[in-house]
Amino acid sequence: MTEEIGTEPKEEPVLTKKELKAQKKQQKKAEKQKKRFDRNMAKRKLLFPANKRGKHVMRLMNLLRVLFYPIHFLVYPYKLHGHKRVADGACIFVGNHYCIWDVFYPARTTWEGLHFLMKQSIFSAPVLGKWASMFGGIPAMRDGSDVRTLMDSMKVLKNGEKISLFPEGTRNKESDEEFLPFRGGAALLAIKTRTPVIPFVICNRPHVLHVTHVMFGEPMEFTEYYGKRMTAEDYAEADEKLKNRLYELREEYRTSKKKKKKDK
């Protein structure tokens, strides 16, 4: 077979011994992480049965609540506002994300178990991976394309349990005013399983020994979409409504704060 005129065969880049060694090391690391991920996922307990009172309780999580709530409150004091007592049963907590301690805020509104959507790499970590599996964590791809994430989340919700997720996908280190772009998924889960969403917004970035204010809204149900043949645009519209609700909650908090100052 003749080559086209004016073209030359591409030569494969020759790697140095150092680069080959680094490449092999990276491959071994990736293989080790995959094995650890598969092992943790195999041991994971996804569904927690309801007790005689109909509550889905994670006893280990409740133990850690008792141990760490006081410590967290002393280091990162906070105050919850609004709809801060959530009923038993399935719901989806959706809020903005500043730091790792944000997981405490939705957990503080209930004594039922709570499944967190976490980035997939956490389940490959030596210690965190085991803990995430013990608490029924759900691994999520950064781009939201993992079908397993959706299926696991739907199983949990249909079992009457709770899920918490941060649609920004990562911690917001850029702005205290604007949220990062929301990744789709929260509205889709709520509509497909007909589950209420509990929106919450962290009104100010958490700092050591400074009070963080967190506003919880009333449960949202996307009933206008139930039974409708949904399109990608419909889901995007529902996610936008959810994001706007978070902005509204933060504004409600700021307005009430200004009113209190005027009344003094």
C-alpha positions as CSV (number, residue, x, y, z in Angstrom):
1,M,0.0,0.0,0.0
2,T,1.5,3.3,-1.1
3,E,1.6,6.3,1.2
4,E,0.1,9.6,0.1
5,I,2.4,12.0,-1.6
6,G,3.8,14.7,0.8
7,T,3.1,12.7,4.0
8,E,5.6,10.9,6.2
9,P,4.9,8.0,8.5
10,K,4.5,9.2,12.1
11,E,7.1,7.9,14.5
12,E,6.2,6.8,18.0
13,P,7.9,9.0,20.6
14,V,10.7,7.2,22.3
15,L,10.4,7.3,26.1
16,T,13.4,7.6,28.3
17,K,14.0,5.1,31.1
18,K,12.8,7.6,33.6
19,E,9.5,8.2,31.7
20,L,9.0,4.4,31.3
21,K,9.5,3.9,35.0
22,A,7.0,6.7,35.8
23,Q,4.5,5.3,33.4
24,K,4.7,1.8,34.9
25,K,4.4,3.3,38.4
26,Q,1.3,5.2,37.3
27,Q,-0.2,2.0,35.8
28,K,0.4,0.1,39.0
29,K,-1.2,2.8,41.1
30,A,-4.2,2.9,38.8
31,E,-4.6,-0.9,39.1
32,K,-4.2,-0.8,42.9
33,Q,-6.9,1.9,43.1
34,K,-9.3,-0.1,40.9
35,K,-8.8,-3.2,43.0
36,R,-9.5,-1.2,46.2
37,F,-12.6,0.4,44.6
38,D,-14.0,-3.0,43.5
39,R,-13.3,-4.4,47.0
40,N,-15.0,-1.5,48.8
41,M,-18.0,-1.6,46.4
42,A,-18.3,-5.4,46.9
43,K,-18.5,-4.9,50.7
44,R,-20.8,-1.8,50.5
45,K,-24.2,-2.0,52.1
46,L,-26.5,0.1,49.9
47,L,-29.9,-0.4,51.5
48,F,-30.8,-0.1,55.2
49,P,-34.1,-1.8,56.2
50,A,-36.7,0.2,58.2
51,N,-37.1,-0.6,61.9
52,K,-40.4,-1.2,63.7
53,R,-41.1,2.5,63.6
54,G,-40.5,2.7,59.9
55,K,-37.2,4.6,60.3
56,H,-34.2,3.8,58.2
57,V,-31.5,4.1,60.9
58,M,-27.7,3.8,60.4
59,R,-26.5,3.1,63.9
60,L,-22.9,3.8,63.2
61,M,-23.8,7.2,61.7
62,N,-25.8,8.0,64.8
63,L,-22.9,7.1,67.0
64,L,-20.7,9.5,65.0
65,R,-23.3,12.1,65.2
66,V,-23.2,12.0,69.0
67,L,-19.4,12.1,69.0
68,F,-18.7,14.7,66.3
69,Y,-21.6,17.2,66.4
70,P,-20.2,18.9,69.6
71,I,-16.7,19.0,68.1
72,H,-17.9,20.4,64.8
73,F,-20.0,23.0,66.5
74,L,-17.1,24.2,68.7
75,V,-14.7,24.5,65.8
76,Y,-17.2,25.6,63.1
77,P,-20.2,27.1,65.0
78,Y,-23.4,27.2,62.9
79,K,-27.0,28.1,63.1
80,L,-29.8,26.5,61.1
81,H,-32.7,28.5,59.9
82,G,-36.1,27.7,58.3
83,H,-37.3,24.1,57.7
84,K,-34.7,22.5,59.9
85,R,-36.7,19.4,61.0
86,V,-37.2,17.0,58.2
87,A,-39.8,14.2,58.3
88,D,-38.9,10.6,58.1
89,G,-38.9,8.9,54.7
90,A,-37.4,9.5,51.3
91,C,-36.1,12.9,50.3
92,I,-33.2,14.5,48.5
93,F,-31.1,17.2,50.2
94,V,-29.7,19.6,47.6
95,G,-27.4,22.5,48.6
96,N,-24.3,24.5,47.7
97,H,-20.8,23.4,48.7
98,Y,-17.9,25.2,50.3
99,C,-16.0,22.6,52.4
100,I,-15.9,19.0,53.5
101,W,-17.8,19.8,56.7
102,D,-20.9,20.8,54.7
103,V,-22.1,17.2,55.1
104,F,-23.0,18.0,58.7
105,Y,-25.8,20.4,57.9
106,P,-28.3,18.1,56.2
107,A,-27.4,15.3,58.6
108,R,-28.3,17.6,61.5
109,T,-32.0,17.8,60.4
110,T,-32.7,14.1,60.9
111,W,-31.8,11.0,62.9
112,E,-32.4,8.7,59.9
113,G,-29.6,7.4,57.8
114,L,-28.3,9.6,54.9
115,H,-26.6,8.4,51.7
116,F,-24.1,10.9,50.3
117,L,-23.2,11.1,46.6
118,M,-19.4,11.3,46.5
119,K,-16.8,11.5,43.8
120,Q,-15.7,8.1,42.7
121,S,-12.1,8.5,43.7
122,I,-13.1,8.5,47.4
123,F,-14.0,4.9,47.1
124,S,-10.4,4.1,46.0
125,A,-8.8,5.7,49.0
126,P,-7.4,3.4,51.7
127,V,-9.4,4.6,54.7
128,L,-12.1,6.9,53.3
129,G,-13.1,4.3,50.8
130,K,-14.0,1.8,53.6
131,W,-15.9,4.5,55.5
132,A,-17.8,5.5,52.4
133,S,-18.8,1.9,51.8
134,M,-19.9,1.4,55.4
135,F,-22.3,4.3,55.2
136,G,-23.8,3.3,51.9
137,G,-22.1,6.1,49.9
138,I,-22.9,6.4,46.2
139,P,-20.0,7.0,43.8
140,A,-20.6,9.7,41.2
141,M,-18.7,10.5,38.0
142,R,-17.6,14.1,37.7
143,D,-19.5,14.5,34.5
144,G,-22.7,12.9,35.8
145,S,-22.7,10.2,33.1
146,D,-22.5,7.1,35.3
147,V,-25.7,5.1,34.9
148,R,-24.9,3.1,38.1
149,T,-25.0,6.4,40.1
150,L,-28.6,6.9,38.9
151,M,-29.7,3.3,39.5
152,D,-28.2,3.2,43.0
153,S,-29.8,6.5,43.9
154,M,-33.2,5.4,42.7
155,K,-32.9,2.1,44.7
156,V,-32.2,4.1,47.8
157,L,-35.1,6.5,47.3
158,K,-37.6,3.8,46.4
159,N,-36.6,2.0,49.6
160,G,-37.7,5.1,51.5
161,E,-34.3,6.4,52.4
162,K,-32.6,9.8,52.2
163,I,-29.9,11.1,49.8
164,S,-27.7,14.2,50.0
165,L,-25.9,15.7,47.1
166,F,-24.1,18.9,46.0
167,P,-25.0,19.7,42.4
168,E,-22.0,22.0,42.0
169,G,-19.9,18.8,41.9
170,T,-17.0,20.2,43.9
171,R,-16.2,22.7,46.5
172,N,-16.8,26.3,45.4
173,K,-13.5,28.1,45.9
174,E,-14.2,30.9,43.4
175,S,-17.1,33.0,44.7
176,D,-19.1,33.7,47.9
177,E,-22.0,35.1,45.8
178,E,-22.4,32.9,42.7
179,F,-22.8,29.1,42.7
180,L,-20.7,27.0,40.4
181,P,-22.6,25.6,37.4
182,F,-25.1,23.0,38.5
183,R,-24.6,19.5,37.2
184,G,-27.9,17.8,36.2
185,G,-29.3,14.9,38.2
186,A,-31.1,16.2,41.3
187,A,-34.3,17.1,39.5
188,L,-34.2,13.9,37.4
189,L,-34.0,11.8,40.5
190,A,-36.8,13.7,42.2
191,I,-39.1,13.5,39.2
192,K,-38.4,9.8,38.3
193,T,-39.0,8.7,41.9
194,R,-41.5,11.4,42.8
195,T,-39.5,12.3,45.8
196,P,-39.5,15.7,47.5
197,V,-36.3,17.8,47.5
198,I,-35.1,19.6,50.6
199,P,-33.2,22.7,49.4
200,F,-30.7,24.3,51.7
201,V,-28.1,27.1,51.2
202,I,-25.0,27.8,53.2
203,C,-25.3,31.6,53.4
204,N,-21.7,32.4,54.3
205,R,-18.4,30.5,53.8
206,P,-17.5,28.5,56.9
207,H,-14.5,29.7,58.9
208,V,-13.0,28.5,62.2
209,L,-14.8,30.0,65.2
210,H,-17.1,32.1,63.0
211,V,-20.8,31.3,62.9
212,T,-22.1,29.8,59.6
213,H,-25.7,30.4,58.8
214,V,-27.6,27.7,56.9
215,M,-31.1,28.2,55.5
216,F,-33.4,25.2,54.8
217,G,-36.4,25.5,52.6
218,E,-39.8,23.7,52.6
219,P,-39.8,20.5,50.6
220,M,-40.1,21.0,46.9
221,E,-42.0,18.6,44.7
222,F,-41.9,18.8,40.9
223,T,-45.5,17.7,40.5
224,E,-45.9,19.6,37.2
225,Y,-43.5,17.1,35.6
226,Y,-45.0,13.9,37.0
227,G,-46.4,11.7,34.2
228,K,-44.9,13.9,31.5
229,R,-42.7,12.6,28.8
230,M,-39.5,14.5,29.8
231,T,-36.9,15.9,27.5
232,A,-33.4,17.1,28.3
233,E,-34.7,20.7,28.2
234,D,-37.4,19.8,30.8
235,Y,-34.9,18.4,33.2
236,A,-32.6,21.4,32.7
237,E,-35.6,23.7,33.4
238,A,-36.3,21.8,36.7
239,D,-32.7,22.0,37.7
240,E,-32.7,25.8,37.1
241,K,-35.8,26.1,39.3
242,L,-33.9,24.3,42.0
243,K,-30.9,26.6,41.7
244,N,-33.0,29.7,41.8
245,R,-34.7,28.4,44.9
246,L,-31.3,28.3,46.6
247,Y,-30.7,31.9,45.7
248,E,-34.1,32.8,47.0
249,L,-33.4,31.1,50.3
250,R,-30.2,33.0,50.7
251,E,-31.9,36.3,50.0
252,E,-34.7,35.4,52.5
253,Y,-32.0,35.0,55.2
254,R,-30.3,38.3,54.3
255,T,-33.6,40.1,54.3
256,S,-34.5,38.8,57.7
257,K,-31.0,39.7,59.0
258,K,-31.4,43.3,57.8
259,K,-34.9,43.5,59.4
260,K,-33.5,42.3,62.7
261,K,-30.8,45.0,62.6
262,K,-33.4,47.7,61.9
263,D,-35.6,46.5,64.8
264,K,-32.8,46.9,67.3
